């Protein structure tokens, strides 16, 4: 949300003829928002409640797609 506001402000300032720094700020905010969207898609969450004495083993392996 804050990143979107910063991007809109930077675009508005750029269009008003301010310095070129606002162009860089708008572009950086745009790239950061795109990066956050991409990483949010790739995130896998798992929530498991363990009882006393239980353990959880996590392994990351790639399997060929059939």
C-alpha positions in Angstrom: 0.0 0.0 0.0 2.7 2.5 1.0 4.7 1.5 -2.1 1.8 2.2 -4.3 1.4 5.6 -2.8 5.0 6.4 -3.3 4.8 5.2 -6.9 1.8 7.4 -7.6 3.4 10.4 -5.9 6.6 9.9 -7.9 4.7 9.7 -11.2 2.7 12.8 -10.4 5.9 14.7 -9.5 7.6 13.5 -12.7 4.7 14.6 -14.9 4.9 18.1 -13.3 8.4 18.6 -14.6 10.4 18.0 -11.4 13.8 16.6 -11.3 14.7 13.2 -12.8 15.0 11.7 -9.4 11.2 11.2 -9.3 11.5 9.1 -12.4 14.0 6.9 -10.7 11.8 6.6 -7.6 8.7 5.7 -9.6 10.7 3.1 -11.6 12.2 1.6 -8.4 8.9 1.4 -6.7 7.3 -0.2 -9.8 10.1 -2.9 -9.9 9.9 -3.5 -6.2 6.1 -4.1 -6.4 6.6 -6.5 -9.3 9.3 -8.4 -7.4 7.0 -8.7 -4.3 4.2 -10.0 -6.4 6.4 -12.6 -8.0 7.9 -13.8 -4.7 4.4 -14.0 -3.1 3.3 -16.4 -5.8 6.3 -18.7 -5.3 5.9 -18.8 -1.5 4.5 -22.1 -0.1 3.1 -22.0 3.5 2.4 -25.0 5.6 1.1 -24.9 9.2 1.1 -28.0 11.2 0.5 -28.3 14.9 2.8 -30.7 16.6 2.1 -32.6 19.8 4.8 -33.0 22.5 7.4 -35.4 21.3 6.6 -35.1 17.6 9.0 -33.7 15.0 8.8 -32.4 11.5 11.3 -33.1 8.7 11.4 -30.7 5.8 13.2 -31.6 2.6 13.5 -29.8 -0.6 13.9 -32.0 -3.7 13.0 -31.5 -7.3 11.1 -34.2 -9.0 10.9 -34.6 -12.8 7.5 -33.8 -14.2 6.0 -36.8 -15.8 
